[in-house]
């Protein structure tokens, strides 16, 4: 009979094994383990205070776990929780700790800005390690859907018309209410009160939302006008010419087709790659052509790809 290697899956270990020994030397988990140990996590540490209670999971462990999850394409905190039990790479990085999905997602939300800043540090380390040459960088964008319906958006021109319609509707109601109150006061006296009808409360809330959206669009238009004016002034001074502004930025008005979504005000209606209009964002990524390492990223609500990563490239090329 053919002899096989011994197989005793229930055999206990004489000495505790090291999870690091269960992964090959060139495994990605080893690289992430070393890289995160070199990162400055000061911004994350600074957010913790000595307020008693159970000590939280170590930030360095949580960063390693999330960075490895992103590299493995895991976006769900529940899938990450399961992987911390089932995947040797995750168990090695976590020191055999298994935070639940709520703890994982809360850490990501709480330190979102700091985690984004760590991305820049990882690119610097990759360059020092020779993984990134930046000889040729490929840049592209893709449209991603926002958690909002495009039907919840309204253009500035339509907002103005809707605002006027609602004002008239509410005005008619108040006129009718005044007449009704006078008639009822004559019949019943001045005692008693009633709540504002649902249809009016809805109209008022809708009017308030529209007015707020209009103000936001108007402020964006003024801010854009100020930025454009400052850019023209700097260009004129660089060319040795005097700059005389022709318009006051405070007078700038949004274009009639400028839109605002009531569910996600920062998102915009964009044309996706499959020629469908979506409510979403434009995600940009810059990738080192040789190593395929992502060296820059940006999320914007501007639909056009042209010029989006120019400020990033200026920083690296300088």
WOCOR-V890258 format. One record per residue. N is the residue number from 1. RES is the residue in one letter. SS is DSSP state (alpha for helix, beta for strand, coil for the rest). PHI is phi in whole degrees, 0 to 359 (NA if undefined). D_LAST is the distance of its C-alpha to the last C-alpha in whole Angstrom. Layout:
N,RES,SS,PHI,D_LAST ; N,RES,SS,PHI,D_LAST
This chain:
1,X,coil,NA,70 ; 2,X,coil,296,67 ; 3,X,coil,271,65 ; 4,X,coil,241,62 ; 5,X,coil,295,59 ; 6,X,coil,299,60 ; 7,X,coil,227,59 ; 8,X,coil,227,60 ; 9,X,coil,296,57 ; 10,X,coil,263,59 ; 11,X,coil,290,59 ; 12,X,coil,286,58 ; 13,X,coil,269,55 ; 14,X,coil,293,57 ; 15,X,coil,236,54 ; 16,X,coil,299,51 ; 17,X,coil,283,48 ; 18,X,coil,263,44 ; 19,X,alpha,303,43 ; 20,X,alpha,297,40 ; 21,X,alpha,286,42 ; 22,X,alpha,272,43 ; 23,X,coil,243,40 ; 24,X,coil,296,39 ; 25,X,coil,302,36 ; 26,X,coil,270,33 ; 27,X,coil,292,34 ; 28,X,alpha,301,31 ; 29,X,alpha,299,32 ; 30,X,alpha,296,32 ; 31,X,alpha,297,28 ; 32,X,alpha,296,28 ; 33,X,alpha,302,30 ; 34,X,alpha,285,28 ; 35,X,alpha,297,25 ; 36,X,alpha,296,26 ; 37,X,alpha,295,28 ; 38,X,coil,265,24 ; 39,X,coil,277,23 ; 40,X,coil,272,23 ; 41,X,coil,258,26 ; 42,X,alpha,304,26 ; 43,X,alpha,296,26 ; 44,X,alpha,282,29 ; 45,X,alpha,301,31 ; 46,X,coil,295,31 ; 47,X,coil,278,32 ; 48,X,coil,263,35 ; 49,X,coil,234,38 ; 50,X,coil,278,42 ; 51,X,coil,248,44 ; 52,X,coil,77,46 ; 53,X,coil,80,47 ; 54,X,coil,291,46 ; 55,X,coil,294,43 ; 56,X,coil,284,40 ; 57,X,coil,296,39 ; 58,X,coil,295,36 ; 59,X,alpha,303,33 ; 60,X,alpha,295,31 ; 61,X,alpha,295,34 ; 62,X,alpha,295,33 ; 63,X,alpha,295,29 ; 64,X,alpha,300,30 ; 65,X,alpha,296,33 ; 66,X,alpha,290,31 ; 67,X,alpha,295,28 ; 68,X,alpha,293,30 ; 69,X,alpha,297,32 ; 70,X,alpha,298,29 ; 71,X,alpha,295,29 ; 72,X,coil,269,32 ; 73,X,coil,80,32 ; 74,X,coil,267,34 ; 75,X,coil,250,34 ; 76,X,coil,273,37 ; 77,X,alpha,293,38 ; 78,X,alpha,290,42 ; 79,X,alpha,294,41 ; 80,X,alpha,293,38 ; 81,X,alpha,301,41 ; 82,X,alpha,294,44 ; 83,X,alpha,295,41 ; 84,X,alpha,293,41 ; 85,X,alpha,265,45 ; 86,X,alpha,258,45 ; 87,X,coil,254,42 ; 88,X,alpha,296,41 ; 89,X,alpha,300,38 ; 90,X,alpha,292,38 ; 91,X,alpha,294,41 ; 92,X,alpha,292,39 ; 93,X,alpha,292,36 ; 94,X,coil,273,38 ; 95,X,coil,64,40 ; 96,X,coil,62,43 ; 97,X,coil,254,43 ; 98,X,coil,231,43 ; 99,X,coil,297,42 ; 100,X,coil,283,43 ; 101,X,alpha,295,41 ; 102,X,alpha,295,42 ; 103,X,alpha,297,40 ; 104,X,alpha,296,37 ; 105,X,alpha,291,36 ; 106,X,alpha,294,37 ; 107,X,alpha,298,34 ; 108,X,alpha,296,32 ; 109,X,alpha,293,32 ; 110,X,alpha,295,32 ; 111,X,coil,246,29 ; 112,X,alpha,300,27 ; 113,X,alpha,294,24 ; 114,X,alpha,295,24 ; 115,X,alpha,296,24 ; 116,X,alpha,296,21 ; 117,X,alpha,294,19 ; 118,X,alpha,295,20 ; 119,X,alpha,301,19 ; 120,X,alpha,296,15 ; 121,X,alpha,296,17 ; 122,X,alpha,295,19 ; 123,X,alpha,293,16 ; 124,X,alpha,301,14 ; 125,X,alpha,295,18 ; 126,X,alpha,296,18 ; 127,X,alpha,294,15 ; 128,X,alpha,296,17 ; 129,X,coil,280,20 ; 130,X,coil,81,19 ; 131,X,coil,281,20 ; 132,X,coil,237,16 ; 133,X,coil,261,15 ; 134,X,coil,57,13 ; 135,X,coil,287,14 ; 136,X,coil,222,16 ; 137,X,beta,242,15 ; 138,X,beta,261,18 ; 139,X,beta,238,18 ; 140,X,beta,207,21 ; 141,X,beta,230,23 ; 142,X,beta,216,27 ; 143,X,beta,272,29 ; 144,X,beta,239,31 ; 145,X,beta,287,34 ; 146,X,coil,275,34 ; 147,X,coil,276,37 ; 148,X,coil,200,39 ; 149,X,coil,274,41 ; 150,X,alpha,294,40 ; 151,X,alpha,284,44 ; 152,X,alpha,271,43 ; 153,X,beta,264,40 ; 154,X,beta,214,42 ; 155,X,beta,285,40 ; 156,X,alpha,297,40 ; 157,X,alpha,297,43 ; 158,X,alpha,290,45 ; 159,X,alpha,301,45 ; 160,X,alpha,297,46 ; 161,X,alpha,293,49 ; 162,X,alpha,293,50 ; 163,X,alpha,298,49 ; 164,X,alpha,294,52 ; 165,X,alpha,296,54 ; 166,X,alpha,294,54 ; 167,X,alpha,301,55 ; 168,X,alpha,294,58 ; 169,X,alpha,298,59 ; 170,X,alpha,293,58 ; 171,X,alpha,298,60 ; 172,X,alpha,298,63 ; 173,X,alpha,298,63 ; 174,X,alpha,297,64 ; 175,X,alpha,296,66 ; 176,X,alpha,292,68 ; 177,X,alpha,295,68 ; 178,X,alpha,297,69 ; 179,X,alpha,295,72 ; 180,X,alpha,295,73 ; 181,X,alpha,300,72 ; 182,X,alpha,298,75 ; 183,X,alpha,294,77 ; 184,X,alpha,289,77 ; 185,X,alpha,298,77 ; 186,X,alpha,291,81 ; 187,X,alpha,275,82 ; 188,X,alpha,248,81 ; 189,X,coil,88,80 ; 190,X,coil,257,76 ; 191,X,coil,279,76 ; 192,X,coil,85,74 ; 193,X,coil,207,70 ; 194,X,coil,225,68 ; 195,X,coil,290,65 ; 196,X,coil,294,62 ; 197,X,coil,301,63 ; 198,X,alpha,301,60 ; 199,X,alpha,295,60 ; 200,X,alpha,283,59 ; 201,X,alpha,299,56 ; 202,X,alpha,296,55 ; 203,X,alpha,297,54 ; 204,X,alpha,295,53 ; 205,X,alpha,297,50 ; 206,X,alpha,296,49 ; 207,X,alpha,296,49 ; 208,X,alpha,298,47 ; 209,X,alpha,296,45 ; 210,X,alpha,294,44 ; 211,X,alpha,298,44 ; 212,X,alpha,295,41 ; 213,X,alpha,295,39 ; 214,X,alpha,298,40 ; 215,X,alpha,298,39 ; 216,X,alpha,296,35 ; 217,X,alpha,296,35 ; 218,X,alpha,295,36 ; 219,X,alpha,292,33 ; 220,X,alpha,298,31 ; 221,X,alpha,296,32 ; 222,X,alpha,294,32 ; 223,X,alpha,295,28 ; 224,X,alpha,295,27 ; 225,X,alpha,295,29 ; 226,X,alpha,296,27 ; 227,X,alpha,295,24 ; 228,X,alpha,294,24 ; 229,X,alpha,295,26 ; 230,X,alpha,294,23 ; 231,X,alpha,296,21 ; 232,X,alpha,294,24 ; 233,X,alpha,295,24 ; 234,X,alpha,297,20 ; 235,X,alpha,295,21 ; 236,X,alpha,294,24 ; 237,X,alpha,295,23 ; 238,X,alpha,296,20 ; 239,X,coil,267,23 ; 240,X,coil,73,25 ; 241,X,coil,248,28 ; 242,X,coil,277,29 ; 243,X,coil,250,29 ; 244,X,coil,238,32 ; 245,X,coil,298,32 ; 246,X,coil,267,35 ; 247,X,coil,228,35 ; 248,X,coil,272,35 ; 249,X,alpha,304,32 ; 250,X,alpha,292,35 ; 251,X,alpha,270,37 ; 252,X,coil,295,35 ; 253,X,coil,236,37 ; 254,X,coil,296,36 ; 255,X,coil,291,37 ; 256,X,coil,300,40 ; 257,X,coil,271,38 ; 258,X,coil,299,36 ; 259,X,beta,244,37 ; 260,X,beta,218,37 ; 261,X,beta,263,38 ; 262,X,coil,283,40 ; 263,X,coil,277,40 ; 264,X,coil,230,36 ; 265,X,coil,300,35 ; 266,X,coil,278,31 ; 267,X,coil,283,32 ; 268,X,beta,222,32 ; 269,X,beta,282,35 ; 270,X,beta,226,33 ; 271,X,beta,268,34 ; 272,X,coil,278,33 ; 273,X,coil,294,33 ; 274,X,coil,267,37 ; 275,X,coil,66,37 ; 276,X,coil,246,38 ; 277,X,beta,277,38 ; 278,X,beta,231,36 ; 279,X,beta,267,36 ; 280,X,beta,189,32 ; 281,X,beta,226,29 ; 282,X,beta,251,26 ; 283,X,beta,265,24 ; 284,X,beta,247,21 ; 285,X,beta,219,19 ; 286,X,beta,246,17 ; 287,X,beta,234,18 ; 288,X,beta,295,17 ; 289,X,coil,296,20 ; 290,X,coil,278,21 ; 291,X,coil,264,21 ; 292,X,coil,66,22 ; 293,X,coil,276,20 ; 294,X,beta,287,19 ; 295,X,beta,248,15 ; 296,X,beta,197,15 ; 297,X,beta,209,18 ; 298,X,beta,201,19 ; 299,X,beta,238,23 ; 300,X,beta,224,23 ; 301,X,coil,258,27 ; 302,X,coil,267,25 ; 303,X,coil,288,27 ; 304,X,coil,285,25 ; 305,X,coil,274,22 ; 306,X,coil,297,20 ; 307,X,coil,78,17 ; 308,X,coil,293,17 ; 309,X,coil,262,14 ; 310,X,alpha,301,12 ; 311,X,alpha,300,11 ; 312,X,alpha,297,10 ; 313,X,alpha,293,8 ; 314,X,alpha,297,6 ; 315,X,alpha,297,5 ; 316,X,alpha,285,5 ; 317,X,alpha,287,4 ; 318,X,coil,282,0
